[in-house]
Amino acid sequence: MALTTDGVHGVLNNDEIVRTILSCVDAHEAVRLLTDQALMYGATDNCTALIVPFGAWGKFDFASTKPLIFSRGHCYFGNR
């Protein structure tokens, strides 16, 4: 589960955030990379991220599954 402020969402869309998180080895690396990437892309607001790994980090094959995204009143599985 990832919670981010509008500083991150102002410069990264949901797919970019998910791909960034899934490319990391653990939650600590994901938070650092996500906030650094948002700052690199020119975020002008605060960039804060909280990632809860739920214990299955690295044990699941995400290549065959699309993530569940909850955003701005929409809930959908995978890309539209």
PyMOL Python script that loads the backbone (N, CA, C, O; Angstrom):
from pymol import cmd

cmd.read_pdbstr("""\
ATOM      1  N   MET A   1       0.852  -1.151   0.000  1.00  0.00           N
ATOM      2  CA  MET A   1       0.000   0.000   0.000  1.00  0.00           C
ATOM      3  C   MET A   1       0.907   1.225   0.000  1.00  0.00           C
ATOM      4  O   MET A   1       1.874   1.288   0.759  1.00  0.00           O
ATOM      5  N   ALA A   2       0.596   2.189  -0.844  1.00  0.00           N
ATOM      6  CA  ALA A   2       1.386   3.413  -0.930  1.00  0.00           C
ATOM      7  C   ALA A   2       0.483   4.626  -0.711  1.00  0.00           C
ATOM      8  O   ALA A   2      -0.557   4.765  -1.354  1.00  0.00           O
ATOM      9  N   LEU A   3       0.889   5.483   0.188  1.00  0.00           N
ATOM     10  CA  LEU A   3       0.208   6.748   0.437  1.00  0.00           C
ATOM     11  C   LEU A   3       1.185   7.860   0.094  1.00  0.00           C
ATOM     12  O   LEU A   3       2.307   7.883   0.599  1.00  0.00           O
ATOM     13  N   THR A   4       0.765   8.778  -0.760  1.00  0.00           N
ATOM     14  CA  THR A   4       1.646   9.877  -1.156  1.00  0.00           C
ATOM     15  C   THR A   4       0.910  11.198  -1.083  1.00  0.00           C
ATOM     16  O   THR A   4      -0.318  11.246  -1.153  1.00  0.00           O
ATOM     17  N   THR A   5       1.673  12.268  -0.940  1.00  0.00           N
ATOM     18  CA  THR A   5       1.083  13.598  -0.926  1.00  0.00           C
ATOM     19  C   THR A   5       0.926  14.114  -2.355  1.00  0.00           C
ATOM     20  O   THR A   5       1.394  13.501  -3.314  1.00  0.00           O
ATOM     21  N   ASP A   6       0.262  15.242  -2.464  1.00  0.00           N
ATOM     22  CA  ASP A   6       0.019  15.826  -3.788  1.00  0.00           C
ATOM     23  C   ASP A   6       1.307  16.288  -4.460  1.00  0.00           C
ATOM     24  O   ASP A   6       1.328  16.480  -5.676  1.00  0.00           O
ATOM     25  N   GLY A   7       2.375  16.469  -3.699  1.00  0.00           N
ATOM     26  CA  GLY A   7       3.656  16.810  -4.312  1.00  0.00           C
ATOM     27  C   GLY A   7       4.157  15.699  -5.218  1.00  0.00           C
ATOM     28  O   GLY A   7       4.746  15.965  -6.266  1.00  0.00           O
ATOM     29  N   VAL A   8       3.926  14.459  -4.821  1.00  0.00           N
ATOM     30  CA  VAL A   8       4.314  13.314  -5.642  1.00  0.00           C
ATOM     31  C   VAL A   8       3.328  13.150  -6.792  1.00  0.00           C
ATOM     32  O   VAL A   8       3.735  12.968  -7.939  1.00  0.00           O
ATOM     33  N   HIS A   9       2.032  13.215  -6.488  1.00  0.00           N
ATOM     34  CA  HIS A   9       1.010  13.026  -7.527  1.00  0.00           C
ATOM     35  C   HIS A   9       0.928  14.187  -8.507  1.00  0.00           C
ATOM     36  O   HIS A   9       0.343  14.055  -9.582  1.00  0.00           O
ATOM     37  N   GLY A  10       1.509  15.317  -8.144  1.00  0.00           N
ATOM     38  CA  GLY A  10       1.505  16.450  -9.066  1.00  0.00           C
ATOM     39  C   GLY A  10       2.402  16.248 -10.275  1.00  0.00           C
ATOM     40  O   GLY A  10       2.178  16.846 -11.328  1.00  0.00           O
ATOM     41  N   VAL A  11       3.419  15.405 -10.124  1.00  0.00           N
ATOM     42  CA  VAL A  11       4.367  15.197 -11.217  1.00  0.00           C
ATOM     43  C   VAL A  11       4.436  13.752 -11.713  1.00  0.00           C
ATOM     44  O   VAL A  11       4.991  13.496 -12.781  1.00  0.00           O
ATOM     45  N   LEU A  12       3.886  12.812 -10.958  1.00  0.00           N
ATOM     46  CA  LEU A  12       3.879  11.396 -11.349  1.00  0.00           C
ATOM     47  C   LEU A  12       2.446  10.887 -11.394  1.00  0.00           C
ATOM     48  O   LEU A  12       1.656  11.175 -10.496  1.00  0.00           O
ATOM     49  N   ASN A  13       2.107  10.136 -12.428  1.00  0.00           N
ATOM     50  CA  ASN A  13       0.762   9.555 -12.462  1.00  0.00           C
ATOM     51  C   ASN A  13       0.784   8.197 -11.748  1.00  0.00           C
ATOM     52  O   ASN A  13       1.843   7.724 -11.338  1.00  0.00           O
ATOM     53  N   ASN A  14      -0.386   7.579 -11.605  1.00  0.00           N
ATOM     54  CA  ASN A  14      -0.495   6.321 -10.867  1.00  0.00           C
ATOM     55  C   ASN A  14       0.387   5.224 -11.440  1.00  0.00           C
ATOM     56  O   ASN A  14       1.048   4.506 -10.689  1.00  0.00           O
ATOM     57  N   ASP A  15       0.405   5.086 -12.756  1.00  0.00           N
ATOM     58  CA  ASP A  15       1.206   4.033 -13.376  1.00  0.00           C
ATOM     59  C   ASP A  15       2.695   4.231 -13.102  1.00  0.00           C
ATOM     60  O   ASP A  15       3.411   3.263 -12.846  1.00  0.00           O
ATOM     61  N   GLU A  16       3.163   5.471 -13.153  1.00  0.00           N
ATOM     62  CA  GLU A  16       4.575   5.756 -12.880  1.00  0.00           C
ATOM     63  C   GLU A  16       4.920   5.435 -11.426  1.00  0.00           C
ATOM     64  O   GLU A  16       5.993   4.906 -11.140  1.00  0.00           O
ATOM     65  N   ILE A  17       4.017   5.754 -10.524  1.00  0.00           N
ATOM     66  CA  ILE A  17       4.243   5.472  -9.103  1.00  0.00           C
ATOM     67  C   ILE A  17       4.326   3.968  -8.875  1.00  0.00           C
ATOM     68  O   ILE A  17       5.235   3.492  -8.195  1.00  0.00           O
ATOM     69  N   VAL A  18       3.389   3.224  -9.435  1.00  0.00           N
ATOM     70  CA  VAL A  18       3.377   1.765  -9.256  1.00  0.00           C
ATOM     71  C   VAL A  18       4.621   1.138  -9.867  1.00  0.00           C
ATOM     72  O   VAL A  18       5.249   0.288  -9.236  1.00  0.00           O
ATOM     73  N   ARG A  19       4.992   1.538 -11.081  1.00  0.00           N
ATOM     74  CA  ARG A  19       6.190   0.979 -11.716  1.00  0.00           C
ATOM     75  C   ARG A  19       7.450   1.283 -10.906  1.00  0.00           C
ATOM     76  O   ARG A  19       8.338   0.438 -10.793  1.00  0.00           O
ATOM     77  N   THR A  20       7.526   2.480 -10.348  1.00  0.00           N
ATOM     78  CA  THR A  20       8.677   2.860  -9.526  1.00  0.00           C
ATOM     79  C   THR A  20       8.758   1.977  -8.292  1.00  0.00           C
ATOM     80  O   THR A  20       9.829   1.471  -7.956  1.00  0.00           O
ATOM     81  N   ILE A  21       7.632   1.791  -7.617  1.00  0.00           N
ATOM     82  CA  ILE A  21       7.610   0.975  -6.402  1.00  0.00           C
ATOM     83  C   ILE A  21       7.972  -0.476  -6.712  1.00  0.00           C
ATOM     84  O   ILE A  21       8.752  -1.091  -5.985  1.00  0.00           O
ATOM     85  N   LEU A  22       7.412  -1.021  -7.783  1.00  0.00           N
ATOM     86  CA  LEU A  22       7.661  -2.422  -8.120  1.00  0.00           C
ATOM     87  C   LEU A  22       9.093  -2.678  -8.578  1.00  0.00           C
ATOM     88  O   LEU A  22       9.546  -3.822  -8.579  1.00  0.00           O
ATOM     89  N   SER A  23       9.799  -1.636  -8.963  1.00  0.00           N
ATOM     90  CA  SER A  23      11.187  -1.808  -9.404  1.00  0.00           C
ATOM     91  C   SER A  23      12.164  -1.874  -8.236  1.00  0.00           C
ATOM     92  O   SER A  23      13.356  -2.105  -8.442  1.00  0.00           O
ATOM     93  N   CYS A  24      11.681  -1.677  -7.026  1.00  0.00           N
ATOM     94  CA  CYS A  24      12.559  -1.601  -5.857  1.00  0.00           C
ATOM     95  C   CYS A  24      12.618  -2.924  -5.099  1.00  0.00           C
ATOM     96  O   CYS A  24      11.717  -3.758  -5.184  1.00  0.00           O
ATOM     97  N   VAL A  25      13.707  -3.081  -4.358  1.00  0.00           N
ATOM     98  CA  VAL A  25      13.940  -4.297  -3.589  1.00  0.00           C
ATOM     99  C   VAL A  25      13.132  -4.321  -2.302  1.00  0.00           C
ATOM    100  O   VAL A  25      12.662  -5.381  -1.888  1.00  0.00           O
ATOM    101  N   ASP A  26      12.961  -3.160  -1.660  1.00  0.00           N
ATOM    102  CA  ASP A  26      12.198  -3.088  -0.409  1.00  0.00           C
ATOM    103  C   ASP A  26      11.496  -1.735  -0.300  1.00  0.00           C
ATOM    104  O   ASP A  26      11.671  -0.858  -1.146  1.00  0.00           O
ATOM    105  N   ALA A  27      10.699  -1.584   0.756  1.00  0.00           N
ATOM    106  CA  ALA A  27       9.901  -0.366   0.930  1.00  0.00           C
ATOM    107  C   ALA A  27      10.765   0.865   1.165  1.00  0.00           C
ATOM    108  O   ALA A  27      10.423   1.954   0.707  1.00  0.00           O
ATOM    109  N   HIS A  28      11.881   0.707   1.874  1.00  0.00           N
ATOM    110  CA  HIS A  28      12.772   1.857   2.121  1.00  0.00           C
ATOM    111  C   HIS A  28      13.318   2.415   0.813  1.00  0.00           C
ATOM    112  O   HIS A  28      13.319   3.627   0.595  1.00  0.00           O
ATOM    113  N   GLU A  29      13.774   1.532  -0.042  1.00  0.00           N
ATOM    114  CA  GLU A  29      14.284   1.970  -1.348  1.00  0.00           C
ATOM    115  C   GLU A  29      13.168   2.604  -2.177  1.00  0.00           C
ATOM    116  O   GLU A  29      13.399   3.592  -2.873  1.00  0.00           O
ATOM    117  N   ALA A  30      11.965   2.045  -2.108  1.00  0.00           N
ATOM    118  CA  ALA A  30      10.844   2.563  -2.882  1.00  0.00           C
ATOM    119  C   ALA A  30      10.479   3.987  -2.465  1.00  0.00           C
ATOM    120  O   ALA A  30      10.210   4.834  -3.316  1.00  0.00           O
ATOM    121  N   VAL A  31      10.469   4.249  -1.168  1.00  0.00           N
ATOM    122  CA  VAL A  31      10.164   5.601  -0.674  1.00  0.00           C
ATOM    123  C   VAL A  31      11.217   6.590  -1.144  1.00  0.00           C
ATOM    124  O   VAL A  31      10.885   7.673  -1.625  1.00  0.00           O
ATOM    125  N   ARG A  32      12.485   6.222  -1.007  1.00  0.00           N
ATOM    126  CA  ARG A  32      13.565   7.118  -1.438  1.00  0.00           C
ATOM    127  C   ARG A  32      13.491   7.396  -2.938  1.00  0.00           C
ATOM    128  O   ARG A  32      13.590   8.543  -3.372  1.00  0.00           O
ATOM    129  N   LEU A  33      13.316   6.332  -3.724  1.00  0.00           N
ATOM    130  CA  LEU A  33      13.285   6.501  -5.167  1.00  0.00           C
ATOM    131  C   LEU A  33      12.066   7.308  -5.610  1.00  0.00           C
ATOM    132  O   LEU A  33      12.175   8.160  -6.492  1.00  0.00           O
ATOM    133  N   LEU A  34      10.923   7.046  -5.013  1.00  0.00           N
ATOM    134  CA  LEU A  34       9.692   7.745  -5.383  1.00  0.00           C
ATOM    135  C   LEU A  34       9.776   9.239  -5.081  1.00  0.00           C
ATOM    136  O   LEU A  34       9.422  10.061  -5.927  1.00  0.00           O
ATOM    137  N   THR A  35      10.236   9.595  -3.897  1.00  0.00           N
ATOM    138  CA  THR A  35      10.333  11.012  -3.553  1.00  0.00           C
ATOM    139  C   THR A  35      11.452  11.705  -4.332  1.00  0.00           C
ATOM    140  O   THR A  35      11.297  12.854  -4.743  1.00  0.00           O
ATOM    141  N   ASP A  36      12.565  11.023  -4.535  1.00  0.00           N
ATOM    142  CA  ASP A  36      13.647  11.601  -5.338  1.00  0.00           C
ATOM    143  C   ASP A  36      13.210  11.820  -6.782  1.00  0.00           C
ATOM    144  O   ASP A  36      13.542  12.835  -7.394  1.00  0.00           O
ATOM    145  N   GLN A  37      12.470  10.869  -7.313  1.00  0.00           N
ATOM    146  CA  GLN A  37      11.990  10.997  -8.693  1.00  0.00           C
ATOM    147  C   GLN A  37      11.019  12.171  -8.818  1.00  0.00           C
ATOM    148  O   GLN A  37      11.076  12.922  -9.792  1.00  0.00           O
ATOM    149  N   ALA A  38      10.133  12.331  -7.843  1.00  0.00           N
ATOM    150  CA  ALA A  38       9.189  13.450  -7.873  1.00  0.00           C
ATOM    151  C   ALA A  38       9.937  14.785  -7.822  1.00  0.00           C
ATOM    152  O   ALA A  38       9.598  15.712  -8.558  1.00  0.00           O
ATOM    153  N   LEU A  39      10.937  14.887  -6.970  1.00  0.00           N
ATOM    154  CA  LEU A  39      11.733  16.118  -6.892  1.00  0.00           C
ATOM    155  C   LEU A  39      12.505  16.357  -8.183  1.00  0.00           C
ATOM    156  O   LEU A  39      12.627  17.495  -8.637  1.00  0.00           O
ATOM    157  N   MET A  40      13.023  15.289  -8.771  1.00  0.00           N
ATOM    158  CA  MET A  40      13.770  15.410 -10.023  1.00  0.00           C
ATOM    159  C   MET A  40      12.867  15.913 -11.156  1.00  0.00           C
ATOM    160  O   MET A  40      13.316  16.650 -12.035  1.00  0.00           O
ATOM    161  N   TYR A  41      11.587  15.509 -11.129  1.00  0.00           N
ATOM    162  CA  TYR A  41      10.645  15.939 -12.164  1.00  0.00           C
ATOM    163  C   TYR A  41      10.060  17.326 -11.893  1.00  0.00           C
ATOM    164  O   TYR A  41       9.192  17.786 -12.636  1.00  0.00           O
ATOM    165  N   GLY A  42      10.526  17.993 -10.838  1.00  0.00           N
ATOM    166  CA  GLY A  42      10.147  19.379 -10.612  1.00  0.00           C
ATOM    167  C   GLY A  42       8.985  19.606  -9.661  1.00  0.00           C
ATOM    168  O   GLY A  42       8.277  20.605  -9.791  1.00  0.00           O
ATOM    169  N   ALA A  43       8.771  18.717  -8.719  1.00  0.00           N
ATOM    170  CA  ALA A  43       7.694  18.913  -7.742  1.00  0.00           C
ATOM    171  C   ALA A  43       7.951  20.197  -6.959  1.00  0.00           C
ATOM    172  O   ALA A  43       9.065  20.439  -6.494  1.00  0.00           O
ATOM    173  N   THR A  44       6.918  21.012  -6.819  1.00  0.00           N
ATOM    174  CA  THR A  44       7.057  22.266  -6.088  1.00  0.00           C
ATOM    175  C   THR A  44       6.424  22.198  -4.705  1.00  0.00           C
ATOM    176  O   THR A  44       6.660  23.077  -3.877  1.00  0.00           O
ATOM    177  N   ASP A  45       5.629  21.176  -4.445  1.00  0.00           N
ATOM    178  CA  ASP A  45       4.990  20.977  -3.144  1.00  0.00           C
ATOM    179  C   ASP A  45       5.799  19.932  -2.378  1.00  0.00           C
ATOM    180  O   ASP A  45       6.724  19.332  -2.926  1.00  0.00           O
ATOM    181  N   ASN A  46       5.447  19.718  -1.104  1.00  0.00           N
ATOM    182  CA  ASN A  46       6.191  18.713  -0.348  1.00  0.00           C
ATOM    183  C   ASN A  46       5.977  17.319  -0.930  1.00  0.00           C
ATOM    184  O   ASN A  46       4.880  16.990  -1.381  1.00  0.00           O
ATOM    185  N   CYS A  47       7.019  16.511  -0.917  1.00  0.00           N
ATOM    186  CA  CYS A  47       6.972  15.146  -1.457  1.00  0.00           C
ATOM    187  C   CYS A  47       7.123  14.169  -0.304  1.00  0.00           C
ATOM    188  O   CYS A  47       8.213  14.001   0.244  1.00  0.00           O
ATOM    189  N   THR A  48       6.033  13.533   0.055  1.00  0.00           N
ATOM    190  CA  THR A  48       6.026  12.580   1.156  1.00  0.00           C
ATOM    191  C   THR A  48       5.398  11.287   0.677  1.00  0.00           C
ATOM    192  O   THR A  48       4.395  11.303  -0.037  1.00  0.00           O
ATOM    193  N   ALA A  49       5.985  10.167   1.067  1.00  0.00           N
ATOM    194  CA  ALA A  49       5.438   8.864   0.704  1.00  0.00           C
ATOM    195  C   ALA A  49       5.546   7.921   1.891  1.00  0.00           C
ATOM    196  O   ALA A  49       6.531   7.936   2.629  1.00  0.00           O
ATOM    197  N   LEU A  50       4.523   7.106   2.060  1.00  0.00           N
ATOM    198  CA  LEU A  50       4.511   6.061   3.070  1.00  0.00           C
ATOM    199  C   LEU A  50       4.143   4.777   2.345  1.00  0.00           C
ATOM    200  O   LEU A  50       3.101   4.704   1.695  1.00  0.00           O
ATOM    201  N   ILE A  51       4.991   3.772   2.454  1.00  0.00           N
ATOM    202  CA  ILE A  51       4.745   2.507   1.781  1.00  0.00           C
ATOM    203  C   ILE A  51       4.705   1.404   2.828  1.00  0.00           C
ATOM    204  O   ILE A  51       5.649   1.229   3.598  1.00  0.00           O
ATOM    205  N   VAL A  52       3.597   0.658   2.846  1.00  0.00           N
ATOM    206  CA  VAL A  52       3.417  -0.459   3.771  1.00  0.00           C
ATOM    207  C   VAL A  52       3.587  -1.749   2.977  1.00  0.00           C
ATOM    208  O   VAL A  52       2.771  -2.025   2.097  1.00  0.00           O
ATOM    209  N   PRO A  53       4.619  -2.551   3.253  1.00  0.00           N
ATOM    210  CA  PRO A  53       4.924  -3.695   2.396  1.00  0.00           C
ATOM    211  C   PRO A  53       4.055  -4.937   2.589  1.00  0.00           C
ATOM    212  O   PRO A  53       4.032  -5.770   1.682  1.00  0.00           O
ATOM    213  N   PHE A  54       3.350  -5.123   3.682  1.00  0.00           N
ATOM    214  CA  PHE A  54       2.466  -6.268   3.937  1.00  0.00           C
ATOM    215  C   PHE A  54       3.152  -7.629   3.904  1.00  0.00           C
ATOM    216  O   PHE A  54       2.453  -8.633   3.767  1.00  0.00           O
ATOM    217  N   GLY A  55       4.448  -7.724   4.019  1.00  0.00           N
ATOM    218  CA  GLY A  55       5.148  -8.982   4.202  1.00  0.00           C
ATOM    219  C   GLY A  55       5.364  -9.859   2.982  1.00  0.00           C
ATOM    220  O   GLY A  55       6.101 -10.839   3.087  1.00  0.00           O
ATOM    221  N   ALA A  56       4.778  -9.577   1.849  1.00  0.00           N
ATOM    222  CA  ALA A  56       4.956 -10.416   0.667  1.00  0.00           C
ATOM    223  C   ALA A  56       5.872  -9.751  -0.355  1.00  0.00           C
ATOM    224  O   ALA A  56       5.933 -10.181  -1.507  1.00  0.00           O
ATOM    225  N   TRP A  57       6.575  -8.721   0.054  1.00  0.00           N
ATOM    226  CA  TRP A  57       7.429  -7.968  -0.858  1.00  0.00           C
ATOM    227  C   TRP A  57       8.474  -8.895  -1.476  1.00  0.00           C
ATOM    228  O   TRP A  57       9.217  -9.564  -0.758  1.00  0.00           O
ATOM    229  N   GLY A  58       8.527  -8.931  -2.792  1.00  0.00           N
ATOM    230  CA  GLY A  58       9.509  -9.736  -3.496  1.00  0.00           C
ATOM    231  C   GLY A  58       9.150 -11.203  -3.655  1.00  0.00           C
ATOM    232  O   GLY A  58       9.889 -11.949  -4.297  1.00  0.00           O
ATOM    233  N   LYS A  59       8.032 -11.631  -3.085  1.00  0.00           N
ATOM    234  CA  LYS A  59       7.636 -13.035  -3.160  1.00  0.00           C
ATOM    235  C   LYS A  59       6.569 -13.290  -4.213  1.00  0.00           C
ATOM    236  O   LYS A  59       6.220 -14.441  -4.472  1.00  0.00           O
ATOM    237  N   PHE A  60       6.051 -12.240  -4.817  1.00  0.00           N
ATOM    238  CA  PHE A  60       4.950 -12.364  -5.755  1.00  0.00           C
ATOM    239  C   PHE A  60       5.406 -11.919  -7.130  1.00  0.00           C
ATOM    240  O   PHE A  60       6.155 -10.949  -7.249  1.00  0.00           O
ATOM    241  N   ASP A  61       4.973 -12.605  -8.160  1.00  0.00           N
ATOM    242  CA  ASP A  61       5.336 -12.257  -9.529  1.00  0.00           C
ATOM    243  C   ASP A  61       4.375 -11.196 -10.061  1.00  0.00           C
ATOM    244  O   ASP A  61       3.277 -11.518 -10.516  1.00  0.00           O
ATOM    245  N   PHE A  62       4.790  -9.932 -10.004  1.00  0.00           N
ATOM    246  CA  PHE A  62       3.930  -8.842 -10.450  1.00  0.00           C
ATOM    247  C   PHE A  62       3.888  -8.709 -11.972  1.00  0.00           C
ATOM    248  O   PHE A  62       3.048  -7.986 -12.507  1.00  0.00           O
ATOM    249  N   ALA A  63       4.776  -9.393 -12.660  1.00  0.00           N
ATOM    250  CA  ALA A  63       4.806  -9.287 -14.118  1.00  0.00           C
ATOM    251  C   ALA A  63       3.523  -9.820 -14.748  1.00  0.00           C
ATOM    252  O   ALA A  63       3.113  -9.354 -15.811  1.00  0.00           O
ATOM    253  N   SER A  64       2.891 -10.792 -14.101  1.00  0.00           N
ATOM    254  CA  SER A  64       1.679 -11.388 -14.670  1.00  0.00           C
ATOM    255  C   SER A  64       0.404 -10.784 -14.091  1.00  0.00           C
ATOM    256  O   SER A  64      -0.691 -11.162 -14.507  1.00  0.00           O
ATOM    257  N   THR A  65       0.516  -9.861 -13.147  1.00  0.00           N
ATOM    258  CA  THR A  65      -0.650  -9.282 -12.482  1.00  0.00           C
ATOM    259  C   THR A  65      -0.582  -7.763 -12.544  1.00  0.00           C
ATOM    260  O   THR A  65       0.483  -7.172 -12.366  1.00  0.00           O
ATOM    261  N   LYS A  66      -1.712  -7.145 -12.795  1.00  0.00           N
ATOM    262  CA  LYS A  66      -1.769  -5.687 -12.787  1.00  0.00           C
ATOM    263  C   LYS A  66      -2.236  -5.216 -11.414  1.00  0.00           C
ATOM    264  O   LYS A  66      -3.086  -5.862 -10.801  1.00  0.00           O
ATOM    265  N   PRO A  67      -1.696  -4.101 -10.921  1.00  0.00           N
ATOM    266  CA  PRO A  67      -1.998  -3.655  -9.558  1.00  0.00           C
ATOM    267  C   PRO A  67      -3.408  -3.079  -9.419  1.00  0.00           C
ATOM    268  O   PRO A  67      -4.012  -2.622 -10.389  1.00  0.00           O
ATOM    269  N   LEU A  68      -3.905  -3.116  -8.205  1.00  0.00           N
ATOM    270  CA  LEU A  68      -5.188  -2.508  -7.861  1.00  0.00           C
ATOM    271  C   LEU A  68      -4.919  -1.066  -7.476  1.00  0.00           C
ATOM    272  O   LEU A  68      -4.096  -0.804  -6.599  1.00  0.00           O
ATOM    273  N   ILE A  69      -5.604  -0.120  -8.119  1.00  0.00           N
ATOM    274  CA  ILE A  69      -5.338   1.302  -7.917  1.00  0.00           C
ATOM    275  C   ILE A  69      -6.586   1.975  -7.353  1.00  0.00           C
ATOM    276  O   ILE A  69      -7.676   1.845  -7.909  1.00  0.00           O
ATOM    277  N   PHE A  70      -6.417   2.690  -6.250  1.00  0.00           N
ATOM    278  CA  PHE A  70      -7.477   3.501  -5.668  1.00  0.00           C
ATOM    279  C   PHE A  70      -7.039   4.952  -5.811  1.00  0.00           C
ATOM    280  O   PHE A  70      -6.031   5.353  -5.230  1.00  0.00           O
ATOM    281  N   SER A  71      -7.777   5.736  -6.570  1.00  0.00           N
ATOM    282  CA  SER A  71      -7.357   7.114  -6.781  1.00  0.00           C
ATOM    283  C   SER A  71      -8.545   8.002  -7.103  1.00  0.00           C
ATOM    284  O   SER A  71      -9.349   7.687  -7.981  1.00  0.00           O
ATOM    285  N   ARG A  72      -8.648   9.098  -6.399  1.00  0.00           N
ATOM    286  CA  ARG A  72      -9.659  10.127  -6.646  1.00  0.00           C
ATOM    287  C   ARG A  72     -11.049   9.563  -6.914  1.00  0.00           C
ATOM    288  O   ARG A  72     -11.698   9.920  -7.896  1.00  0.00           O
ATOM    289  N   GLY A  73     -11.494   8.681  -6.031  1.00  0.00           N
ATOM    290  CA  GLY A  73     -12.837   8.148  -6.131  1.00  0.00           C
ATOM    291  C   GLY A  73     -12.983   7.008  -7.118  1.00  0.00           C
ATOM    292  O   GLY A  73     -14.088   6.494  -7.294  1.00  0.00           O
ATOM    293  N   HIS A  74     -11.903   6.596  -7.769  1.00  0.00           N
ATOM    294  CA  HIS A  74     -11.965   5.498  -8.722  1.00  0.00           C
ATOM    295  C   HIS A  74     -11.242   4.294  -8.154  1.00  0.00           C
ATOM    296  O   HIS A  74     -10.201   4.430  -7.512  1.00  0.00           O
ATOM    297  N   CYS A  75     -11.781   3.147  -8.387  1.00  0.00           N
ATOM    298  CA  CYS A  75     -11.116   1.918  -8.003  1.00  0.00           C
ATOM    299  C   CYS A  75     -11.161   1.001  -9.215  1.00  0.00           C
ATOM    300  O   CYS A  75     -12.241   0.676  -9.710  1.00  0.00           O
ATOM    301  N   TYR A  76     -10.008   0.586  -9.691  1.00  0.00           N
ATOM    302  CA  TYR A  76     -10.005  -0.330 -10.819  1.00  0.00           C
ATOM    303  C   TYR A  76      -8.793  -1.239 -10.737  1.00  0.00           C
ATOM    304  O   TYR A  76      -7.795  -0.913 -10.094  1.00  0.00           O
ATOM    305  N   PHE A  77      -8.893  -2.369 -11.390  1.00  0.00           N
ATOM    306  CA  PHE A  77      -7.816  -3.342 -11.390  1.00  0.00           C
ATOM    307  C   PHE A  77      -7.078  -3.237 -12.705  1.00  0.00           C
ATOM    308  O   PHE A  77      -7.632  -3.555 -13.758  1.00  0.00           O
ATOM    309  N   GLY A  78      -5.840  -2.797 -12.657  1.00  0.00           N
ATOM    310  CA  GLY A  78      -5.035  -2.687 -13.862  1.00  0.00           C
ATOM    311  C   GLY A  78      -5.236  -1.384 -14.604  1.00  0.00           C
ATOM    312  O   GLY A  78      -5.788  -0.424 -14.067  1.00  0.00           O
ATOM    313  N   ASN A  79      -4.792  -1.365 -15.817  1.00  0.00           N
ATOM    314  CA  ASN A  79      -4.851  -0.155 -16.650  1.00  0.00           C
ATOM    315  C   ASN A  79      -6.157  -0.088 -17.415  1.00  0.00           C
ATOM    316  O   ASN A  79      -6.716  -1.112 -17.808  1.00  0.00           O
ATOM    317  N   ARG A  80      -6.628   1.107 -17.617  1.00  0.00           N
ATOM    318  CA  ARG A  80      -7.842   1.293 -18.405  1.00  0.00           C
ATOM    319  C   ARG A  80      -7.505   1.495 -19.833  1.00  0.00           C
ATOM    320  O   ARG A  80      -8.400   1.670 -20.660  1.00  0.00           O
TER     321      ARG A  80
END
""", "prot")
cmd.dss("prot")
cmd.show_as("cartoon", "prot")
cmd.util.cbc("prot")
cmd.orient("prot")
